[in-house]
Amino acid sequence: MAAPAILIPLTLWSLAQPSRWLICFFATAFLLPPLPIALGDSGPHVCLLFAGFGLLCGVLWLPRWQVSTNPVQAPMLALFFILLASVAPAAIHSGATVAAGSLARVALFGIAVYVFYYTSTGPGSGSGTGEMLQRVYWIAVVSALLACIDFYYQLPAPSGYSPQFVWLESGVYRRAQGVFYDAGTLGNFCAFFLVLIAAAVARPFGREVLSRKALTAGGAIFFATLVLSYSRSSLLNVLIALAALAWLNRRRMRLARLTAVLAIGGAAAALLTWKLFPEFLIAYWARVSASTEFFFSATEGVLSGRLASWYSLRDWIAAHPWQALVGIGYKTLPYTNYLGAPVVGDNMYLTLLVETGILGLAVLLWLHIAVLRCSVRAASSSEPRRALLGTWIFCFWCGQAVQMFSVDLLTFWRVLPVYFWVLALVVHE
């Protein structure tokens, strides 16, 4: 009964300006769990309501749409339509129910594509970048903090959560996942903002938008949350991004200063995690160390059984090369028996090859190249704000491209829109 009293004024407020619905979408996506309704894997989410508002805003502010092009538009739109076209083979090979799920996931990916176009060439292109970044940053900090609280008290899991646990001597604990479906989404989300903090240390505009205290506090919270998510691939994402940042700024950045700042922030986050969850931090460090030490001698164990799935998909491609040209339908592998049994690929490239064919994989690689080329040009800009945004996206996308070898990142639909939003700011500047 109280919902209309909240939603009606919020709806009117969000429709008053072109970009307000984005803040509402990000806030609900990052701070609220799915609704406890048996629909799909995790139930419907409130942020979908604001995605609908975004479509309405696109119609209301129709005169503000611009006819312009940028290097990222073509591969992003091509990827969306390839995913959409793959629904047809999903219906043929797996039936109407699996095809309906495939279509729903294509629509969820389409939200991020719409956010990109709305911000780069639509009504949202004139929004204040600095103020929006501040709001999104603090929303993300609160989301990560809620995840820490959730882990500390082991609160009841959100509806439809992915059961992921850590076995320690003191007991069995659910990995930190906050309000997201799984811990991997939370880890990738934290990696995104940790890269922002590193880029802000290297770029002067970052310290104008966010103070040193805000960067330090946020860095400690994001790092602690990343550890509690128990995600090794997200940690690798951050390390790849930091290497890209060092290379990108090898002539203009004082590496000693950046190293000192990152060391202090990392030490503060490690101390915070140690004080609150000492046993968990030891287990996480042991897991990361063992992954490095035994990667070549015990690869299957290090990769948590992923090799068996990859070999299964490789063998199917070898046995059905012509069918692999068109794919079997986007996001159908975990739900179809067409390959003999459901398979969780956990490899964006291999999964996309099987589900959308060689064309889908080629377009994904095209998108990677377009994003990296566009952002690296922006990173070398003399305008501080454009340089910060370009540095952020370039470094993070380097990490994303590597992390996709072990995670299906395109399915993280609740966090993908904020990545594409920042990318849109890069190409619009």
C-alpha positions in Angstrom: 0.0 0.0 0.0 2.9 2.3 0.6 4.5 1.6 -2.7 2.4 4.0 -4.8 3.1 6.8 -2.3 6.9 6.3 -3.0 6.8 5.3 -6.7 4.5 8.0 -8.0 6.5 11.0 -6.8 9.7 9.2 -7.7 8.4 8.6 -11.2 7.4 12.2 -11.7 10.8 13.3 -10.4 12.7 11.0 -12.7 10.7 12.1 -15.7 11.4 15.8 -15.1 15.0 15.6 -16.5 16.5 13.3 -19.2 19.1 11.6 -17.0 17.3 11.3 -13.6 15.9 7.9 -14.5 19.5 6.6 -14.8 20.3 7.5 -11.2 17.1 5.7 -10.1 18.0 2.7 -12.2 21.5 2.5 -10.8 20.3 3.0 -7.2 17.7 0.3 -7.4 20.0 -2.1 -9.4 22.8 -1.8 -6.9 20.9 -1.4 -3.6 17.8 -3.6 -3.9 17.5 -7.4 -4.2 15.2 -9.1 -6.7 11.6 -9.4 -5.7 10.6 -12.8 -4.1 8.5 -13.9 -7.1 9.1 -17.2 -8.8 9.9 -15.8 -12.3 13.2 -16.7 -14.1 16.4 -17.6 -12.2 16.2 -14.9 -9.6 12.9 -13.2 -9.9 12.0 -9.8 -11.4 13.8 -6.6 -10.2 12.5 -3.1 -9.4 15.2 -1.6 -11.6 13.3 -2.9 -14.6 10.6 -0.5 -13.8 13.0 2.4 -14.2 14.4 0.8 -17.4 10.8 1.2 -18.7 10.9 4.9 -17.6 14.1 5.2 -19.6 12.2 4.1 -22.7 9.5 6.6 -21.9 12.1 9.4 -21.5 13.5 8.5 -24.9 10.1 9.2 -26.4 9.4 12.3 -24.3 12.7 13.8 -25.2 12.7 12.7 -28.8 13.9 16.1 -30.2 17.2 15.7 -28.3 18.3 12.6 -30.1 21.2 13.3 -32.4 22.3 11.7 -35.6 26.0 10.9 -34.9 28.3 8.0 -35.1 31.2 6.7 -33.0 33.4 3.6 -33.4 31.6 1.6 -30.7 28.1 1.9 -32.0 28.3 -0.5 -34.9 29.8 -3.5 -33.1 27.6 -3.0 -30.0 24.4 -2.9 -32.1 25.6 -5.8 -34.3 26.2 -7.9 -31.1 22.7 -7.2 -29.9 21.1 -8.2 -33.2 23.2 -11.4 -33.4 22.0 -12.3 -29.9 18.4 -11.5 -30.9 18.7 -13.6 -34.1 20.0 -16.6 -32.1 16.6 -16.9 -30.4 15.4 -18.7 -33.5 17.8 -21.6 -33.3 17.1 -21.7 -29.6 13.5 -22.4 -30.3 14.3 -25.0 -33.0 16.8 -26.9 -30.9 15.6 -26.4 -27.3 11.9 -25.6 -27.5 9.7 -22.6 -26.7 10.5 -22.4 -22.9 14.3 -22.2 -23.4 13.8 -19.8 -26.3 11.7 -17.5 -24.1 14.5 -17.5 -21.5 17.0 -16.7 -24.3 14.8 -13.8 -25.5 14.5 -12.4 -22.0 18.3 -12.4 -21.5 18.8 -10.7 -24.8 16.3 -8.0 -23.7 18.3 -7.6 -20.4 21.5 -7.2 -22.4 19.6 -4.6 -24.5 19.1 -2.4 -21.4 22.9 -1.8 -21.4 22.9 -1.1 -25.1 20.0 1.4 -24.7 21.9 3.2 -21.9 24.9 3.5 -24.1 22.9 5.0 -27.0 20.8 7.2 -24.7 23.9 8.7 -23.1 26.1 9.0 -26.2 23.6 10.2 -28.9 20.4 10.7 -27.0 18.8 13.0 -24.4 21.3 11.9 -21.7 24.3 13.3 -23.6 24.1 16.7 -22.0 24.1 15.4 -18.4 26.6 16.8 -15.9 29.4 14.2 -15.8 31.0 15.2 -12.5 27.8 15.3 -10.5 26.5 12.0 -12.0 29.9 10.3 -11.3 29.7 11.4 -7.6 26.2 10.0 -7.2 27.0 6.7 -8.9 30.2 6.3 -6.9 28.5 6.7 -3.6 25.7 4.4 -4.5 28.3 1.8 -5.4 30.1 2.4 -2.1 26.9 1.8 -0.1 26.2 -1.3 -2.2 29.6 -2.7 -1.4 29.2 -1.8 2.3 25.9 -3.6 2.4 27.6 -6.7 1.0 30.1 -6.6 3.8 27.4 -6.3 6.4 25.5 -9.1 4.7 28.5 -11.4 4.9 29.4 -10.5 8.5 25.9 -11.3 9.8 25.2 -14.0 7.1 21.8 -12.5 6.4 19.2 -14.5 4.5 20.1 -14.7 0.9 18.1 -12.7 -1.7 15.5 -14.5 -3.8 16.9 -16.9 -6.3 20.6 -16.5 -5.2 23.4 -18.7 -6.5 24.5 -21.0 -3.6 28.2 -20.3 -3.2 29.9 -21.1 0.1 33.3 -21.2 1.7 34.2 -24.0 4.1 36.4 -22.9 7.0 37.3 -24.5 10.3 34.9 -22.3 12.2 31.9 -23.2 9.9 30.4 -22.8 6.4 29.9 -19.3 5.2 28.0 -17.9 2.2 30.3 -15.8 0.0 29.6 -12.1 -0.1 27.2 -11.3 -2.9 25.3 -8.3 -1.5 22.0 -7.8 -3.4 23.3 -9.5 -6.6 22.6 -13.0 -7.9 26.1 -14.3 -7.3 29.4 -13.4 -5.8 31.0 -13.1 -9.3 28.8 -10.1 -10.2 29.7 -8.4 -6.9 33.5 -9.0 -7.5 33.3 -7.6 -11.0 31.4 -4.6 -9.8 34.0 -3.9 -7.1 36.8 -4.3 -9.7 35.2 -1.6 -11.9 35.3 1.0 -9.1 38.7 0.0 -7.9 40.0 0.8 -11.4 38.3 4.2 -11.2 40.1 4.9 -7.9 43.4 3.9 -9.4 42.8 6.1 -12.5 41.7 9.0 -10.3 45.0 8.9 -8.4 46.8 9.1 -11.8 44.6 11.8 -13.3 44.0 15.3 -11.7 40.3 15.4 -12.6 39.5 12.5 -10.5 40.6 14.3 -7.3 38.3 17.2 -8.3 35.3 15.0 -8.5 36.1 12.8 -5.5 38.3 13.8 -2.6 41.2 11.8 -1.4 39.2 10.8 1.7 36.4 9.5 -0.6 38.8 7.6 -2.8 40.6 6.1 0.2 37.4 5.1 2.0 35.8 3.7 -1.1 39.0 1.8 -2.0 39.1 0.1 1.3 35.5 -0.9 1.1 35.6 -2.1 -2.5 38.8 -4.1 -1.9 37.4 -5.7 1.3 34.2 -6.6 -0.5 36.2 -8.0 -3.4 38.0 -10.3 -1.0 34.8 -11.4 0.7 33.3 -12.2 -2.7 36.1 -14.8 -3.0 36.4 -14.0 -6.7 39.9 -14.7 -8.1 39.0 -13.7 -11.6 37.9 -10.2 -10.5 41.2 -9.8 -8.6 43.0 -10.8 -11.8 40.8 -8.2 -13.6 42.1 -5.5 -11.2 45.8 -6.6 -11.6 45.5 -6.5 -15.4 43.9 -3.1 -15.2 46.7 -1.8 -13.0 49.3 -3.1 -15.4 47.5 -1.3 -18.3 47.4 1.9 -16.2 51.1 1.7 -15.5 51.8 1.2 -19.3 49.3 3.9 -20.3 50.9 6.5 -18.0 54.5 5.3 -18.2 55.8 8.7 -19.3 53.6 11.1 -17.4 52.8 9.3 -14.1 55.0 9.0 -11.0 54.9 5.3 -10.5 56.3 5.7 -7.0 53.4 7.9 -6.0 50.8 5.7 -7.4 52.4 2.6 -5.8 52.5 4.3 -2.5 48.8 5.3 -2.7 47.7 1.9 -3.8 49.9 0.2 -1.1 48.4 2.4 1.6 44.9 1.7 0.4 45.5 -2.0 0.0 47.0 -2.2 3.5 44.1 -0.3 5.0 41.6 -2.7 3.2 43.6 -5.8 4.3 43.8 -4.5 7.9 40.0 -3.9 7.9 39.3 -7.3 6.5 41.8 -8.9 8.9 40.2 -7.2 11.9 36.7 -8.3 10.9 37.2 -11.6 9.1 40.8 -12.9 9.8 40.1 -16.6 9.0 38.4 -15.7 5.7 41.3 -13.4 4.6 43.8 -16.3 5.3 41.7 -18.7 3.3 41.4 -16.2 0.4 45.2 -15.6 0.4 45.8 -19.4 0.5 43.4 -19.8 -2.4 45.1 -17.2 -4.5 48.5 -18.5 -3.7 47.5 -22.1 -4.5 46.0 -20.9 -7.8 49.3 -19.3 -8.8 51.4 -22.2 -7.6 49.4 -25.1 -9.1 48.0 -23.5 -12.2 49.9 -25.7 -14.6 50.2 -28.9 -12.5 46.6 -29.0 -11.3 44.8 -26.8 -13.8 41.4 -28.5 -13.4 41.3 -28.0 -9.7 42.5 -24.4 -10.0 39.8 -23.6 -12.5 37.1 -25.2 -10.4 36.2 -27.9 -12.9 35.9 -25.5 -15.9 38.2 -27.6 -18.0 35.7 -30.4 -18.2 33.0 -28.1 -19.6 35.4 -26.5 -22.0 36.5 -29.9 -23.3 32.9 -30.9 -23.7 32.1 -27.8 -25.8 35.3 -28.2 -27.8 34.4 -31.8 -28.7 30.9 -30.7 -29.7 32.3 -28.0 -32.0 34.6 -30.6 -33.6 31.8 -33.0 -34.1 29.3 -30.3 -35.5 31.4 -27.7 -37.3 28.7 -26.6 -39.6 26.1 -26.1 -36.8 28.7 -24.2 -34.8 28.6 -21.6 -37.6 25.2 -20.3 -36.5 25.0 -21.4 -32.9 22.3 -23.0 -30.8 20.8 -19.9 -29.1 22.1 -17.3 -26.7 22.3 -18.4 -23.1 20.8 -21.8 -23.7 23.7 -24.0 -22.7 22.8 -24.2 -19.0 19.2 -25.1 -19.8 19.2 -27.3 -22.8 19.8 -31.0 -23.3 20.7 -30.5 -27.0 24.4 -31.3 -26.3 23.4 -34.3 -24.2 23.3 -32.4 -20.9 23.2 -28.8 -19.7 26.7 -27.2 -19.7 27.9 -24.1 -17.8 30.6 -22.7 -20.1 32.1 -20.1 -17.8 34.0 -18.7 -20.8 32.5 -15.9 -22.7 34.3 -16.6 -25.9 33.7 -20.3 -26.0 30.1 -19.9 -24.9 29.4 -17.3 -27.4 30.9 -19.4 -30.2 28.7 -22.3 -29.4 25.5 -20.2 -28.8 25.8 -17.6 -31.5 28.3 -19.1 -33.9 31.5 -17.7 -35.4 29.8 -14.4 -36.2 28.9 -13.7 -32.6 32.4 -14.4 -31.4 33.9 -12.2 -34.2 31.6 -9.3 -33.3 32.5 -9.6 -29.6 36.2 -9.3 -30.6 35.3 -6.4 -32.8 33.6 -4.7 -29.8 36.7 -5.3 -27.7 39.0 -3.6 -30.3 36.6 -0.7 -30.8 36.3 0.0 -27.0 40.1 -0.2 -26.5 40.9 2.0 -29.5 38.3 4.6 -28.6 39.2 4.7 -24.9 43.0 4.8 -25.4 42.6 7.9 -27.7 40.4 9.5 -25.0 43.1 8.7 -22.3 45.6 10.7 -24.2 43.4 13.8 -24.4 44.5 17.1 -23.0 41.1 17.6 -21.4 41.3 16.2 -17.9 37.8 14.8 -17.6 38.0 13.0 -21.0 41.4 11.6 -20.0 40.1 10.2 -16.7 37.2 8.5 -18.3 39.2 7.1 -21.2 41.9 5.8 -18.7 39.2 4.2 -16.6 37.5 2.4 -19.4 40.7 1.3 -21.2 42.3 -0.2 -18.1 39.1 -1.9 -16.9 38.3 -3.3 -20.4 41.7 -4.8 -20.6 40.8 -6.7 -17.4 37.4 -7.5 -18.7 38.8 -9.0 -21.9 41.0 -11.4 -19.8 38.3 -12.2 -17.2 35.9 -13.3 -20.0 38.0 -16.4 -20.4 36.6 -17.7 -17.1 33.3 -15.8 -16.7 30.2 -15.1 -18.9 30.4 -11.3 -18.2 27.7 -10.3 -20.7 25.1 -11.9 -18.5 25.8 -9.5 -15.6 22.9 -7.4 -16.7 22.5 -5.3 -13.5 26.0 -4.0 -13.6 26.7 -3.9 -17.4 24.6 -0.7 -17.9 26.9 1.3 -15.7 29.9 0.1 -17.6 28.3 1.1 -20.9 27.2 4.4 -19.4 30.8 5.4 -18.6 31.8 4.1 -22.1 29.1 6.4 -23.6 30.6 9.3 -21.7 34.0 8.5 -23.2 32.7 8.5 -26.8 30.5 11.5 -26.3 33.2 13.8 -24.8 
